[in-house]
């Protein structure tokens, strides 16, 4: 009988030995993480204190900004600590916690964008009924359901990993990846593979389908309206389309990088592809949605610069 050593920790093998460059990388990542937190926190505070922004669209945006901070916190503190680690080890419990944090945040992101697409659909296609359909109470329920739905999705998928026995402990990434962790198992059942695909479906495919349907209906309405209304619809929807597109590209990178052998790619490019979504999206969101919206921009100026 083969004598298997119990795996109590994983090694994040993508870090390698970067020598004195670790101080430079640490400074850059810390500055980027603090910038993400500051930019999103400023917008959360502005929306909270300005009663004129207590509307469904801005409440949904506030939830999105909270999730950007949450998603970044699931990655950057561990990355920063690993920069000065010699072994780059992370315990199983911390690895599972990070996966839960990251993938729940990703699900919340997609579901929030789907809710915002629906909000724009109601606003543009049924403007007279908007206040009745999208009131603040209903938006609060939608946000609560988004978090419950996202958390339950990944907990269900993660439950299939808890009972696995691992025959390897090296994850070729800078963070714990659900699919790569499963590949380290001594044996994987069909239920593990199905749970992985099911999570991808309910997290990405289902919300993306709802987003696509919403924007197709908006496009159909815009084709039969005035030029002024077309311009207003385009201005409102463009940030969401850009954000959804970036999320889709990031998910494609993550899928390819996790499931295919990319040994021929340079190590640094390999790392960039794996963290693209978690690095770019949290900074794109506050600028595309927050500072780009006239009402939020005016509120920022009033509360941050014009107060005496």
C-alpha positions as CSV (number, residue, x, y, z in Angstrom):
1,X,0.0,0.0,0.0
2,X,1.3,3.5,-0.9
3,X,2.2,5.6,2.1
4,X,0.6,9.0,1.6
5,X,1.7,12.0,3.7
6,X,-1.1,14.1,4.8
7,X,-1.1,17.5,3.1
8,X,-1.5,20.4,5.6
9,X,-0.5,23.3,3.4
10,X,-0.2,24.4,-0.2
11,X,2.8,26.1,-1.8
12,X,2.1,29.0,-4.2
13,X,4.7,28.2,-6.8
14,X,4.2,31.2,-9.0
15,X,6.2,33.5,-6.7
16,X,9.6,31.9,-7.2
17,X,12.7,33.8,-6.1
18,X,12.6,37.4,-7.1
19,X,15.5,38.6,-5.0
20,X,15.6,42.3,-4.1
21,X,12.9,43.1,-6.6
22,X,10.4,42.0,-3.9
23,X,10.7,45.4,-2.3
24,X,9.7,47.1,-5.5
25,X,6.9,44.7,-6.2
26,X,5.7,45.0,-2.6
27,X,5.6,48.8,-2.8
28,X,3.7,48.8,-6.2
29,X,1.1,46.3,-5.0
30,X,0.6,48.1,-1.6
31,X,0.2,51.4,-3.4
32,X,-2.3,49.9,-5.9
33,X,-4.3,48.2,-3.1
34,X,-4.5,51.4,-1.1
35,X,-5.6,53.3,-4.2
36,X,-8.4,50.8,-4.8
37,X,-9.5,51.1,-1.2
38,X,-9.4,54.9,-1.2
39,X,-11.1,55.4,-4.5
40,X,-14.0,53.0,-3.7
41,X,-14.3,54.2,-0.1
42,X,-14.6,57.8,-1.2
43,X,-17.5,56.9,-3.5
44,X,-19.2,54.8,-0.8
45,X,-19.0,57.7,1.7
46,X,-20.2,60.3,-0.9
47,X,-23.2,58.2,-1.9
48,X,-24.0,57.6,1.8
49,X,-23.9,61.3,2.9
50,X,-25.6,62.8,-0.2
51,X,-29.3,62.1,0.1
52,X,-29.7,63.1,-3.6
53,X,-27.8,59.9,-4.5
54,X,-30.1,57.7,-2.4
55,X,-31.6,56.2,-5.6
56,X,-31.7,52.6,-6.8
57,X,-28.9,53.0,-9.4
58,X,-26.5,54.6,-6.9
59,X,-27.3,52.1,-4.1
60,X,-26.5,49.3,-6.5
61,X,-23.3,51.1,-7.4
62,X,-22.5,51.4,-3.7
63,X,-22.8,47.7,-3.3
64,X,-20.5,47.2,-6.3
65,X,-17.8,49.5,-4.7
66,X,-18.1,47.5,-1.4
67,X,-17.5,44.3,-3.4
68,X,-14.4,45.8,-5.1
69,X,-12.8,46.4,-1.8
70,X,-13.9,43.0,-0.6
71,X,-12.5,41.2,-3.7
72,X,-9.2,43.1,-3.5
73,X,-8.8,42.3,0.2
74,X,-9.2,38.6,-0.7
75,X,-6.0,38.8,-2.8
76,X,-3.6,41.6,-1.8
77,X,-2.9,41.0,1.9
78,X,-1.9,37.4,1.1
79,X,0.2,38.5,-1.9
80,X,1.9,41.2,0.1
81,X,2.7,38.7,2.9
82,X,4.0,36.1,0.4
83,X,6.5,38.6,-1.1
84,X,8.7,38.2,2.0
85,X,8.0,34.5,2.5
86,X,10.7,32.0,1.8
87,X,8.5,28.9,1.5
88,X,5.4,30.6,0.1
89,X,3.2,28.2,2.0
90,X,-0.4,28.7,2.9
91,X,-2.4,26.4,5.2
92,X,-5.4,24.5,3.8
93,X,-7.9,26.5,5.9
94,X,-6.5,29.8,4.7
95,X,-6.5,28.6,1.1
96,X,-10.1,27.5,1.3
97,X,-11.0,30.8,3.0
98,X,-9.3,32.8,0.2
99,X,-11.1,30.8,-2.5
100,X,-14.4,31.4,-0.8
101,X,-13.7,35.1,-0.6
102,X,-12.4,35.5,-4.2
103,X,-15.1,33.4,-5.9
104,X,-18.0,34.8,-3.8
105,X,-16.7,38.3,-4.8
106,X,-16.6,37.3,-8.4
107,X,-20.2,36.0,-8.3
108,X,-21.4,39.2,-6.5
109,X,-19.7,41.2,-9.2
110,X,-21.5,39.5,-12.1
111,X,-24.9,39.4,-10.2
112,X,-24.5,43.1,-9.3
113,X,-23.9,44.0,-13.0
114,X,-26.9,41.9,-13.9
115,X,-29.0,43.8,-11.4
116,X,-27.7,47.1,-12.7
117,X,-28.5,46.1,-16.3
118,X,-32.1,45.3,-15.2
119,X,-32.2,48.7,-13.5
120,X,-31.2,50.4,-16.7
121,X,-33.7,48.3,-18.7
122,X,-36.6,49.4,-16.4
123,X,-35.4,53.0,-16.4
124,X,-35.2,53.2,-20.3
125,X,-37.9,50.9,-21.4
126,X,-40.5,51.6,-18.6
127,X,-39.7,55.1,-17.3
128,X,-43.2,55.8,-16.0
129,X,-43.2,52.6,-13.9
130,X,-39.5,52.9,-12.7
131,X,-40.2,54.3,-9.2
132,X,-42.8,51.6,-8.6
133,X,-40.6,48.7,-9.8
134,X,-37.2,49.8,-8.5
135,X,-37.7,51.4,-5.1
136,X,-35.0,51.5,-2.4
137,X,-36.6,48.7,-0.4
138,X,-36.7,46.4,-3.4
139,X,-33.1,47.2,-4.2
140,X,-32.0,46.4,-0.6
141,X,-33.7,43.0,-1.0
142,X,-32.0,42.4,-4.4
143,X,-28.5,43.2,-2.9
144,X,-29.2,40.8,0.1
145,X,-30.2,38.1,-2.3
146,X,-27.1,38.7,-4.5
147,X,-24.8,38.1,-1.5
148,X,-26.8,35.0,-0.3
149,X,-26.9,33.6,-3.8
150,X,-23.2,34.1,-4.4
151,X,-22.1,32.7,-1.0
152,X,-24.4,29.7,-1.2
153,X,-23.1,28.9,-4.8
154,X,-19.5,28.7,-3.8
155,X,-20.1,26.9,-0.5
156,X,-22.0,24.2,-2.4
157,X,-19.0,23.9,-4.8
158,X,-16.4,24.1,-2.1
159,X,-18.2,21.3,0.0
160,X,-17.0,18.8,-2.6
161,X,-13.4,19.7,-1.9
162,X,-13.4,19.3,1.9
163,X,-13.5,15.5,1.7
164,X,-10.7,15.2,-0.9
165,X,-7.3,13.7,-0.1
166,X,-4.4,15.6,-1.8
167,X,-1.3,13.9,-3.4
168,X,0.4,17.2,-4.3
169,X,0.7,20.6,-2.7
170,X,2.1,23.0,-5.3
171,X,-0.3,25.5,-6.9
172,X,1.3,27.2,-9.9
173,X,-0.4,30.6,-9.1
174,X,0.0,33.5,-6.7
175,X,-3.4,32.7,-5.1
176,X,-5.4,29.6,-4.3
177,X,-7.3,28.5,-7.4
178,X,-10.4,26.2,-7.1
179,X,-9.6,24.2,-10.3
180,X,-5.9,23.8,-9.5
181,X,-6.6,22.7,-6.0
182,X,-8.9,20.0,-7.4
183,X,-6.2,18.9,-9.7
184,X,-3.9,18.2,-6.7
185,X,-6.4,15.6,-5.3
186,X,-5.5,12.0,-5.4
187,X,-8.8,11.2,-7.1
188,X,-11.6,13.4,-8.4
189,X,-15.2,12.2,-8.7
190,X,-17.6,13.2,-11.5
191,X,-19.5,15.2,-8.9
192,X,-16.4,17.4,-8.3
193,X,-16.2,18.2,-12.0
194,X,-19.9,18.8,-12.3
195,X,-19.9,21.1,-9.3
196,X,-17.0,23.1,-10.9
197,X,-19.0,23.5,-14.1
198,X,-22.2,24.3,-12.3
199,X,-20.5,27.0,-10.3
200,X,-19.2,28.6,-13.6
201,X,-22.7,28.4,-15.1
202,X,-24.6,30.0,-12.2
203,X,-21.8,32.6,-11.6
204,X,-20.9,33.7,-15.1
205,X,-23.2,32.3,-17.8
206,X,-26.5,32.9,-16.1
207,X,-25.9,36.6,-15.0
208,X,-24.2,37.3,-18.4
209,X,-27.3,36.0,-20.2
210,X,-29.5,38.3,-18.1
211,X,-27.2,41.2,-18.9
212,X,-27.2,40.4,-22.6
213,X,-31.0,40.2,-22.7
214,X,-31.4,43.5,-20.8
215,X,-29.1,45.4,-23.2
216,X,-30.7,43.8,-26.3
217,X,-34.1,45.1,-25.1
218,X,-32.6,48.5,-24.4
219,X,-31.0,48.5,-27.9
220,X,-34.4,47.6,-29.4
221,X,-36.1,50.5,-27.6
222,X,-33.2,53.0,-28.5
223,X,-33.6,52.2,-32.2
224,X,-37.2,53.6,-32.1
225,X,-36.6,56.7,-30.0
226,X,-35.3,60.3,-30.4
227,X,-31.6,61.1,-30.9
228,X,-31.5,62.8,-27.5
229,X,-32.8,59.7,-25.7
230,X,-30.4,57.5,-27.7
231,X,-27.5,59.6,-26.5
232,X,-28.7,59.5,-22.8
233,X,-29.1,55.7,-23.0
234,X,-25.7,55.3,-24.5
235,X,-24.1,57.5,-21.9
236,X,-25.8,55.6,-19.1
237,X,-25.1,52.1,-20.4
238,X,-21.5,52.5,-21.8
239,X,-19.8,52.1,-18.4
240,X,-21.7,48.9,-17.7
241,X,-20.9,47.5,-21.1
242,X,-17.2,48.3,-20.6
243,X,-17.2,46.7,-17.2
244,X,-19.0,43.6,-18.3
245,X,-16.6,43.2,-21.3
246,X,-13.6,43.5,-19.0
247,X,-15.1,40.9,-16.6
248,X,-15.7,38.6,-19.6
249,X,-12.1,39.0,-20.8
250,X,-10.8,38.5,-17.3
251,X,-12.8,35.3,-16.9
252,X,-11.5,34.0,-20.3
253,X,-8.0,34.6,-19.1
254,X,-8.7,32.8,-15.8
255,X,-10.3,29.9,-17.5
256,X,-7.5,29.4,-20.1
257,X,-4.7,30.0,-17.5
258,X,-6.2,27.4,-15.1
259,X,-7.1,24.7,-17.5
260,X,-4.5,24.7,-20.2
261,X,-0.7,24.2,-20.1
262,X,0.8,27.6,-20.7
263,X,4.4,26.6,-19.9
264,X,5.6,28.3,-23.2
265,X,4.5,31.7,-21.8
266,X,6.9,33.9,-19.8
267,X,6.4,33.5,-16.1
268,X,5.5,37.2,-15.6
269,X,2.8,37.1,-18.3
270,X,1.5,33.9,-16.7
271,X,1.1,35.8,-13.4
272,X,-0.5,38.8,-15.1
273,X,-3.1,36.7,-16.9
274,X,-4.0,35.0,-13.6
275,X,-4.6,38.2,-11.6
276,X,-5.8,40.4,-14.4
277,X,-9.4,40.5,-13.2
278,X,-8.6,41.1,-9.6
279,X,-6.1,43.8,-10.4
280,X,-7.9,45.8,-13.1
281,X,-11.6,45.5,-12.3
282,X,-11.5,47.1,-8.8
283,X,-9.8,50.2,-10.2
284,X,-11.9,50.4,-13.4
285,X,-15.2,50.3,-11.5
286,X,-14.8,53.5,-9.4
287,X,-13.7,55.5,-12.5
288,X,-16.1,54.1,-15.0
289,X,-19.1,54.3,-12.7
290,X,-18.3,56.7,-10.0
291,X,-16.2,59.6,-11.1
292,X,-17.6,59.4,-14.6
293,X,-21.2,60.0,-13.5
294,X,-22.0,63.7,-13.4
295,X,-24.1,63.6,-10.2
296,X,-21.5,61.6,-8.3
297,X,-18.7,63.8,-9.7
298,X,-20.5,67.0,-8.6
299,X,-21.1,65.5,-5.1
300,X,-17.4,64.6,-4.8
301,X,-16.4,68.1,-5.6
302,X,-19.0,69.6,-3.2
303,X,-18.0,67.3,-0.2
304,X,-14.3,67.0,-0.8
305,X,-13.2,70.4,-2.2
306,X,-15.9,73.0,-1.8
307,X,-16.5,72.6,2.0
308,X,-15.4,75.6,4.0
